[in-house]
Amino acid sequence: MKNFSFVAHMPDTPGSLHRAAEIIKKYDGNINRIQFDRRIDPGTVFYEVTASEDSYAAITRDLAAIGYLQTSIKPPDFLKFSVDMPHQPGALYEFLQFITSAGANITFIDFDDKSRHPNRLTVSLDIEQSTVVEKLLDQLKSRYRLEILEYDTTGKHLDDTVFYVRYAQAVRDIIGDSEDEFLLSFLADTNHIAQELMDRGCDPHQVFESVLATGRTMNATNGENFYADVQQFSITKRVTLSCFQVPCGGSVFILHTPDEMLMIDTAYGIYHDSLVSMLTHYGLAVGQKLTQILITHADADHCGAAGFFDVPVSMHAGTLDIIRTNNRAYGSKSDHSSLDAFYTKMINLFSRFNIPKDIRCFPGPDGSLRGIFPVIGRYQFGDVELEILDGLGGHTHGQVFLYSEKHGLLFTADSVINFASLSRERADYSSLAAFLVTSVNVSSENAKKERGGLLDLARVTDQALAGTGKRCLICGGHGPVSVLDEGKIIPAGTIEHYTGKRSE
């Protein structure tokens, strides 16, 4: 017995669901999930069933035979036109006979004999088969004076009576052309998290809009519209730290000398070309100087572009497991793991996640601790040594932190972030993920411990650096590089604004 899922498109009539259930029962299928909400789409139903392969084949065959099985998401054609209607009894009835015979669905009709055009009838139609349009128009033109106002085959005029088809068209706009089979699977996954979030009291339409807003925002802030906030710090005579806050998601950090570069986190894959152009603007020639990438954790906004760079990529073994399973909840006991699973698939798709080819995992615990965190490796760059600290599985399994007490560097990934300094646009984008997964942390308890332990490290480091003129630079996964000031996290140094055309 296997688990199968499919999408059904049913007539909005009594008994439709019962008829489908009868077919599933006939072949000994067990329904594990069903979701239908007339407020969202009056004809689309999502199923998950357990059945043998032969039974599932029979179920889908019989559903297809009665027109219930949805195997494509081609939008119906939209046709809007006006006709001059004779002012006599039965005129509308006769006109509607043509529409009904064509199998068209009326989405708009307008007629008023007291208007400026007392004989004009305006109609909008959705038509499933394109071949019907020409025949219908020929029939109407032979009887009425007709003016075509709009004709669209792209799905841009779809209304909420075909919500999921319209949603699929919007997804296509984000990711480009995709097979219907893939989009139907994506629709089913989106519907599943909408169902779960509805159970938690959320508006299902907000779920779908948040998914689309995630992809649209990334697309809208790329290329000519790409920008970043940039900070640079001299760490030693040889090593400089640069922080680049990209429009959406995590920051990218570069440690560099005149001869080489170390990248810590990569941002989304979709930003790769824009990121490389920006680094070149700042004299950081990736192709010539980049020698290594260190990844703090598996979220796409921190490692999604790693595969575009032809250098070794080091990460925690748990991060590699999350990448392989395509589920950010892997290795945790998250109570929202199904939401995390969908979010990982969605964000990796929209952001063009590119898995690196040369992956190397950190060695593992050596028995030493830095505060509450086990040391699982060390990395030497120039005259700066970074300790690799194992997280506690708060934000994700396998998240690590990078630390140098001597040089006052603490890369906190997503466990300490200067939220107060995020721009409105970045904060709004971050809120989309928080809504879709209910919490970006797979363990709130451990995330709290991580944050406390990291802030303790920052305070200890400031004490150790007292009198040197240096402070502990808190390099959060989002937002600006910051320092502690009387218990508050405030931006450090100066921030320069970069766009693809100029810097400010």
C-alpha positions as CSV (number, residue, x, y, z in Angstrom):
1,M,0.0,0.0,0.0
2,K,1.3,3.5,-0.9
3,N,0.3,7.0,-0.3
4,F,-1.0,8.9,-3.4
5,S,-2.3,12.4,-3.9
6,F,-4.4,13.9,-6.6
7,V,-6.5,16.9,-7.4
8,A,-10.2,16.6,-8.4
9,H,-12.2,19.2,-10.2
10,M,-15.9,18.6,-9.6
11,P,-19.2,20.1,-10.6
12,D,-20.7,22.4,-8.0
13,T,-23.7,20.2,-7.4
14,P,-25.0,18.1,-4.6
15,G,-23.6,14.6,-4.4
16,S,-20.3,15.3,-6.2
17,L,-18.1,14.5,-3.2
18,H,-20.2,11.4,-2.4
19,R,-19.7,10.1,-6.0
20,A,-15.9,10.5,-5.7
21,A,-15.8,8.8,-2.3
22,E,-17.9,5.9,-3.8
23,I,-15.2,5.3,-6.5
24,I,-12.4,5.4,-3.9
25,K,-14.3,3.0,-1.7
26,K,-15.0,0.7,-4.6
27,Y,-11.3,0.0,-5.1
28,D,-10.4,-0.2,-1.4
29,G,-8.7,3.2,-1.2
30,N,-8.4,4.8,2.3
31,I,-8.8,8.6,2.3
32,N,-6.0,10.1,4.5
33,R,-6.7,13.8,3.6
34,I,-9.4,15.7,1.9
35,Q,-9.7,19.5,1.6
36,F,-12.4,21.5,-0.1
37,D,-13.4,25.1,0.7
38,R,-16.0,26.6,-1.5
39,R,-14.9,30.1,-0.3
40,I,-11.6,29.5,-2.0
41,D,-12.6,27.6,-5.1
42,P,-16.0,26.0,-5.6
43,G,-14.8,23.1,-7.8
44,T,-11.4,22.0,-6.6
45,V,-10.9,19.2,-4.1
46,F,-7.5,17.8,-2.8
47,Y,-7.2,14.2,-1.9
48,E,-4.5,11.9,-0.3
49,V,-5.3,8.2,-0.3
50,T,-3.7,5.0,0.7
51,A,-4.1,2.2,-1.9
52,S,-2.2,-0.3,-3.9
53,E,-0.8,0.8,-7.3
54,D,-3.5,-1.1,-9.2
55,S,-6.3,0.3,-7.0
56,Y,-5.0,3.9,-7.4
57,A,-4.8,3.4,-11.2
58,A,-8.4,2.2,-11.2
59,I,-9.5,5.1,-9.0
60,T,-7.9,7.8,-11.2
61,R,-9.2,6.0,-14.3
62,D,-12.8,6.1,-13.1
63,L,-12.5,9.7,-11.8
64,A,-11.2,10.7,-15.2
65,A,-14.0,8.9,-17.0
66,I,-16.6,11.1,-15.3
67,G,-14.5,14.3,-15.7
68,Y,-13.4,14.6,-12.1
69,L,-9.7,14.1,-12.3
70,Q,-7.7,17.2,-12.9
71,T,-4.5,16.5,-14.9
72,S,-3.8,20.0,-16.3
73,I,-4.2,23.6,-15.2
74,K,-4.7,25.3,-18.5
75,P,-6.8,28.4,-17.8
76,P,-10.1,28.7,-19.6
77,D,-10.2,31.3,-22.4
78,F,-11.7,34.7,-21.4
79,L,-14.0,36.4,-23.8
80,K,-15.8,39.7,-23.3
81,F,-18.1,41.1,-25.9
82,S,-21.3,43.1,-26.5
83,V,-24.2,42.5,-28.7
84,D,-27.2,44.6,-29.8
85,M,-30.2,42.8,-28.3
86,P,-33.6,43.0,-29.9
87,H,-36.1,44.5,-27.4
88,Q,-38.7,41.8,-27.4
89,P,-39.9,38.9,-25.2
90,G,-37.6,35.8,-25.2
91,A,-34.6,37.7,-26.7
92,L,-32.3,37.0,-23.7
93,Y,-33.5,33.4,-23.5
94,E,-32.6,32.8,-27.2
95,F,-29.2,34.4,-26.7
96,L,-28.4,32.3,-23.7
97,Q,-29.2,29.1,-25.6
98,F,-26.1,29.8,-27.7
99,I,-24.0,30.3,-24.6
100,T,-25.2,27.1,-22.9
101,S,-24.7,25.0,-26.1
102,A,-21.1,26.2,-26.2
103,G,-20.5,25.0,-22.7
104,A,-19.4,28.5,-21.7
105,N,-19.6,29.9,-18.2
106,I,-20.9,33.4,-17.8
107,T,-18.8,35.5,-15.4
108,F,-20.4,38.8,-16.1
109,I,-23.6,40.1,-17.7
110,D,-24.9,43.6,-18.0
111,F,-28.1,45.0,-19.6
112,D,-30.3,48.0,-18.8
113,D,-32.8,49.4,-21.2
114,K,-32.7,52.7,-19.4
115,S,-28.9,53.1,-19.9
116,R,-27.2,55.3,-22.6
117,H,-27.2,52.1,-24.8
118,P,-30.6,50.6,-24.2
119,N,-30.0,47.7,-26.6
120,R,-26.5,46.7,-25.6
121,L,-25.9,43.5,-23.7
122,T,-22.4,43.0,-22.4
123,V,-21.2,39.5,-21.5
124,S,-17.9,37.9,-20.2
125,L,-17.4,34.2,-20.6
126,D,-14.9,31.6,-19.4
127,I,-14.6,28.9,-22.1
128,E,-12.7,25.6,-21.4
129,Q,-12.0,24.7,-25.0
130,S,-10.5,27.2,-27.4
131,T,-12.0,25.6,-30.4
132,V,-15.5,26.5,-29.2
133,V,-14.7,30.3,-29.3
134,E,-14.6,30.6,-33.1
135,K,-17.8,28.5,-33.5
136,L,-19.7,30.5,-30.9
137,L,-18.7,33.8,-32.4
138,D,-19.7,32.7,-35.9
139,Q,-23.1,31.7,-34.5
140,L,-23.6,35.0,-32.7
141,K,-22.3,37.2,-35.6
142,S,-25.0,35.6,-37.8
143,R,-27.7,36.8,-35.5
144,Y,-26.5,39.9,-33.7
145,R,-24.3,43.0,-34.3
146,L,-21.3,42.0,-32.1
147,E,-18.3,43.8,-30.8
148,I,-15.4,41.9,-29.1
149,L,-14.1,43.9,-26.2
150,E,-11.5,41.5,-24.8
151,Y,-10.1,38.0,-25.6
152,D,-7.5,36.4,-23.4
153,T,-6.0,33.0,-23.3
154,T,-3.3,33.6,-20.7
155,G,-5.4,33.4,-17.5
156,K,-4.9,37.0,-16.5
157,H,-8.7,37.6,-16.3
158,L,-9.5,34.6,-14.2
159,D,-11.7,35.2,-11.2
160,D,-12.0,33.3,-7.9
161,T,-14.4,30.7,-9.3
162,V,-11.2,29.1,-10.7
163,F,-8.9,30.2,-7.8
164,Y,-6.4,27.4,-8.0
165,V,-5.9,27.8,-11.8
166,R,-5.3,31.5,-11.2
167,Y,-2.9,30.7,-8.4
168,A,-1.0,28.3,-10.6
169,Q,-0.7,31.0,-13.3
170,A,0.8,33.3,-10.7
171,V,3.3,30.6,-9.7
172,R,4.2,30.2,-13.3
173,D,4.9,33.9,-13.5
174,I,7.4,33.5,-10.6
175,I,9.3,30.4,-11.7
176,G,8.8,30.3,-15.5
177,D,7.3,27.5,-17.6
178,S,6.6,24.3,-15.7
179,E,4.9,21.1,-16.4
180,D,1.2,20.8,-15.3
181,E,2.1,17.7,-13.2
182,F,4.6,19.7,-11.2
183,L,2.3,22.6,-10.7
184,L,-0.6,20.3,-9.6
185,S,1.8,18.8,-7.0
186,F,2.8,22.3,-5.8
187,L,-0.9,23.3,-5.6
188,A,-1.6,20.2,-3.5
189,D,1.3,21.0,-1.1
190,T,0.2,24.7,-0.8
191,N,-3.4,23.5,-0.1
192,H,-2.1,21.2,2.6
193,I,-0.4,24.0,4.6
194,A,-3.4,26.2,4.0
195,Q,-5.5,23.5,5.6
196,E,-3.1,23.2,8.6
197,L,-2.9,27.0,9.0
198,M,-6.7,27.3,8.8
199,D,-6.9,24.8,11.7
200,R,-4.7,27.3,13.6
201,G,-7.1,30.1,12.8
202,C,-5.4,31.7,9.8
203,D,-7.1,33.1,6.7
204,P,-6.4,30.7,3.8
205,H,-6.2,33.5,1.3
206,Q,-3.4,35.1,3.3
207,V,-1.6,31.8,3.0
208,F,-1.7,31.8,-0.8
209,E,-0.9,35.5,-1.0
210,S,2.1,35.0,1.4
211,V,3.5,32.3,-0.8
212,L,3.2,34.4,-3.9
213,A,4.5,37.5,-2.1
214,T,7.7,35.5,-1.2
215,G,8.5,34.7,-4.8
216,R,7.4,38.1,-6.2
217,T,9.5,40.0,-3.7
218,M,12.7,38.2,-4.6
219,N,12.1,38.6,-8.3
220,A,11.3,42.3,-7.8
221,T,14.5,43.0,-5.9
222,N,16.9,41.4,-8.4
223,G,18.9,42.6,-11.4
224,E,18.5,46.4,-11.8
225,N,16.4,46.6,-8.6
226,F,19.0,44.8,-6.5
227,Y,20.4,46.7,-3.5
228,A,22.4,46.2,-0.3
229,D,23.6,47.9,2.8
230,V,27.3,47.5,3.2
231,Q,29.6,47.7,6.2
232,Q,33.4,47.2,6.3
233,F,35.7,46.7,9.3
234,S,39.5,46.3,9.6
235,I,40.0,43.2,11.7
236,T,43.8,42.9,11.4
237,K,46.4,44.6,9.3
238,R,45.8,42.0,6.6
239,V,42.2,41.0,7.1
240,T,39.1,43.0,6.4
241,L,35.4,42.1,7.1
242,S,32.7,43.2,4.7
243,C,29.0,42.7,5.4
244,F,26.4,42.8,2.6
245,Q,22.7,43.0,3.6
246,V,20.9,41.9,0.5
247,P,17.2,42.9,-0.1
248,C,15.6,39.6,1.1
249,G,17.0,37.0,3.5
250,G,20.4,36.6,5.1
251,S,23.4,38.7,5.0
252,V,26.6,37.7,3.2
253,F,30.0,38.2,5.0
254,I,33.3,38.3,3.3
255,L,36.7,38.1,5.1
256,H,39.3,39.2,2.7
257,T,43.0,39.9,2.3
258,P,44.6,41.4,-0.8
259,D,45.1,37.8,-2.1
260,E,42.1,35.7,-1.0
261,M,38.5,35.7,0.2
262,L,36.4,33.6,2.6
263,M,32.6,33.8,2.2
264,I,30.4,33.2,5.1
265,D,26.8,32.4,3.8
266,T,25.8,33.1,0.2
267,A,22.3,34.6,0.1
268,Y,19.7,33.2,-2.2
269,G,20.6,31.6,-5.5
270,I,18.5,34.0,-7.4
271,Y,20.8,36.9,-6.2
272,H,24.0,35.2,-7.4
273,D,24.7,37.4,-10.5
274,S,23.7,40.6,-8.7
275,L,25.9,39.6,-5.7
276,V,28.9,38.9,-7.9
277,S,28.5,42.3,-9.6
278,M,28.3,44.0,-6.3
279,L,31.4,42.2,-4.9
280,T,33.3,43.2,-8.1
281,H,32.2,46.8,-7.5
282,Y,33.9,46.6,-4.1
283,G,37.1,45.1,-5.6
284,L,36.3,41.5,-4.4
285,A,36.8,39.4,-7.6
286,V,35.1,36.2,-6.7
287,G,36.5,34.2,-9.6
288,Q,40.1,35.1,-8.7
289,K,40.2,35.3,-4.9
290,L,37.4,33.2,-3.4
291,T,38.9,30.1,-1.9
292,Q,36.3,28.8,0.6
293,I,32.7,29.1,1.7
294,L,31.5,28.5,5.3
295,I,27.8,27.9,5.7
296,T,26.1,28.6,9.1
297,H,22.8,26.7,8.4
298,A,20.7,25.1,5.7
299,D,18.1,27.9,5.0
300,A,18.1,28.9,1.4
301,D,18.8,32.6,2.2
302,H,22.1,31.5,3.8
303,C,23.4,28.7,1.4
304,G,21.2,28.8,-1.7
305,A,23.8,30.2,-4.0
306,A,26.7,28.0,-2.8
307,G,26.5,25.7,-5.8
308,F,27.2,28.6,-8.2
309,F,30.7,29.0,-6.8
310,D,33.5,26.6,-7.8
311,V,35.1,26.3,-4.4
312,P,34.9,23.9,-1.4
313,V,31.8,24.5,0.8
314,S,32.0,23.6,4.5
315,M,29.0,22.9,6.7
316,H,27.6,20.9,9.6
317,A,26.6,17.3,8.8
318,G,23.1,18.2,10.0
319,T,23.0,21.0,7.4
320,L,23.9,18.6,4.7
321,D,21.1,16.3,5.9
322,I,18.5,19.1,5.7
323,I,19.7,19.9,2.1
324,R,19.4,16.3,1.1
325,T,15.9,15.8,2.6
326,N,14.7,19.2,1.5
327,N,13.1,19.8,4.9
328,R,14.4,22.4,7.4
329,A,12.6,20.6,10.2
330,Y,14.9,17.5,9.7
331,G,16.6,16.5,12.9
332,S,14.2,18.4,15.2
333,K,11.0,17.7,17.1
334,S,9.2,20.6,15.6
335,D,5.4,20.7,16.1
336,H,5.1,22.5,12.7
337,S,7.3,20.1,10.6
338,S,4.8,19.8,7.8
339,L,4.8,23.6,7.4
340,D,8.6,23.6,7.5
341,A,8.7,20.9,4.8
342,F,6.5,22.9,2.4
343,Y,8.3,26.1,3.2
344,T,11.7,24.5,2.4
345,K,10.4,23.2,-1.0
346,M,8.8,26.5,-1.8
347,I,11.7,28.8,-0.9
348,N,14.2,26.5,-2.6
349,L,12.1,26.6,-5.8
350,F,11.5,30.3,-5.8
351,S,15.0,31.3,-4.8
352,R,16.8,28.9,-7.3
353,F,18.6,26.9,-4.7
354,N,21.8,25.4,-6.1
355,I,23.4,22.6,-4.2
356,P,27.2,22.8,-4.0
357,K,29.3,20.1,-5.5
358,D,32.3,20.0,-3.2
359,I,30.8,19.8,0.3
360,R,33.0,19.2,3.3
361,C,31.5,18.7,6.8
362,F,33.0,20.1,10.0
363,P,35.1,17.6,11.9
364,G,32.9,17.3,15.0
365,P,33.3,17.8,18.8
366,D,36.9,17.9,20.1
367,G,35.8,17.9,23.7
368,S,36.2,21.6,24.3
369,L,33.5,24.2,24.9
370,R,33.2,27.9,24.2
371,G,30.6,29.0,26.7
372,I,27.7,26.5,26.3
373,F,28.7,25.6,22.8
374,P,30.8,22.6,21.8
375,V,33.8,23.4,19.5
376,I,33.5,21.2,16.4
377,G,36.2,22.7,14.2
378,R,38.6,25.5,13.5
379,Y,39.3,27.5,10.4
380,Q,42.3,29.7,9.7
381,F,42.0,32.6,7.4
382,G,45.0,34.9,7.1
383,D,46.0,35.7,10.7
384,V,42.5,35.1,12.0
385,E,41.4,31.8,13.5
386,L,37.7,31.1,13.7
387,E,36.3,28.5,16.1
388,I,33.3,26.6,14.7
389,L,30.7,26.3,17.5
390,D,27.9,23.7,17.4
391,G,24.4,25.2,18.0
392,L,21.7,23.6,20.1
393,G,19.2,23.0,17.3
394,G,17.1,26.1,18.1
395,H,16.7,27.7,14.7
396,T,17.6,24.6,12.7
397,H,19.4,21.4,13.3
398,G,23.1,21.8,12.3
399,Q,23.3,25.6,12.7
400,V,26.8,26.7,13.7
401,F,28.3,29.9,15.0
402,L,31.8,31.2,14.2
403,Y,33.9,32.9,16.8
404,S,37.2,34.6,17.4
405,E,37.7,36.0,20.9
406,K,41.1,37.5,20.0
407,H,39.7,39.5,17.1
408,G,36.2,40.2,18.5
409,L,34.2,38.3,15.8
410,L,31.0,36.5,16.6
411,F,28.9,35.2,13.7
412,T,25.6,34.4,15.3
413,A,23.6,33.1,12.2
414,D,19.9,33.5,12.9
415,S,20.1,33.1,16.7
416,V,21.0,36.7,17.4
417,I,19.7,39.4,14.9
418,N,19.4,43.1,15.3
419,F,15.7,43.2,14.4
420,A,15.3,46.8,15.4
421,S,17.6,47.9,12.6
422,L,16.0,46.0,9.8
423,S,14.5,48.1,7.1
424,R,10.7,48.1,6.8
425,E,11.0,46.1,3.5
426,R,13.3,43.5,5.0
427,A,11.1,43.2,8.1
428,D,8.0,42.7,6.0
429,Y,9.7,40.1,3.9
430,S,10.9,38.2,7.0
431,S,7.3,38.2,8.4
432,L,6.1,36.1,5.4
433,A,8.3,33.1,6.6
434,A,7.2,33.6,10.2
435,F,3.5,33.5,9.1
436,L,3.9,30.4,6.9
437,V,5.8,28.3,9.4
438,T,4.3,29.9,12.6
439,S,7.8,30.1,14.0
440,V,11.2,30.2,12.2
441,N,12.7,28.3,15.1
442,V,12.3,24.5,15.2
443,S,12.8,24.6,18.9
444,S,11.8,27.9,20.7
445,E,13.3,26.6,24.0
446,N,16.7,25.9,22.4
447,A,16.6,29.1,20.4
448,K,16.3,31.0,23.6
449,K,19.2,29.2,25.1
450,E,21.3,29.9,22.0
451,R,20.5,33.6,22.1
452,G,21.4,33.8,25.7
453,G,24.7,31.9,25.3
454,L,25.7,34.0,22.3
455,L,25.0,37.3,24.1
456,D,27.0,36.0,27.1
457,L,29.9,35.3,24.7
458,A,29.7,38.8,23.3
459,R,29.8,40.3,26.8
460,V,32.8,38.1,27.8
461,T,34.6,39.1,24.6
462,D,34.0,42.8,25.2
463,Q,35.5,42.3,28.6
464,A,38.5,40.5,27.2
465,L,39.0,43.3,24.6
466,A,38.7,46.1,27.1
467,G,41.5,48.6,26.7
468,T,42.3,47.6,23.1
469,G,39.8,49.9,21.4
470,K,38.0,46.9,19.9
471,R,34.5,45.6,20.5
472,C,32.9,42.2,19.8
473,L,31.3,42.5,16.4
474,I,28.0,40.6,16.4
475,C,27.5,39.5,12.8
476,G,23.9,38.4,12.8
477,G,22.3,36.4,10.1
478,H,20.2,39.3,9.1
479,G,20.6,43.0,9.6
480,P,23.7,45.1,10.3
481,V,26.9,44.1,12.1
482,S,26.3,45.3,15.6
483,V,27.7,45.7,19.1
484,L,26.3,45.6,22.6
485,D,25.6,48.9,24.2
486,E,24.2,48.8,27.7
487,G,22.4,45.6,26.9
488,K,21.1,46.7,23.6
489,I,22.2,45.7,20.2
490,I,23.1,48.7,18.0
491,P,24.6,48.9,14.5
492,A,28.4,49.3,14.4
493,G,30.4,51.6,12.2
494,T,29.0,53.2,9.1
495,I,26.5,51.8,6.6
496,E,26.8,52.5,2.9
497,H,23.9,51.9,0.6
498,Y,24.6,50.1,-2.7
499,T,22.5,49.8,-5.8
500,G,23.3,48.2,-9.1
501,K,24.1,51.7,-10.5
502,R,25.8,53.5,-7.6
503,S,26.6,53.5,-3.9
504,E,25.7,56.1,-1.4
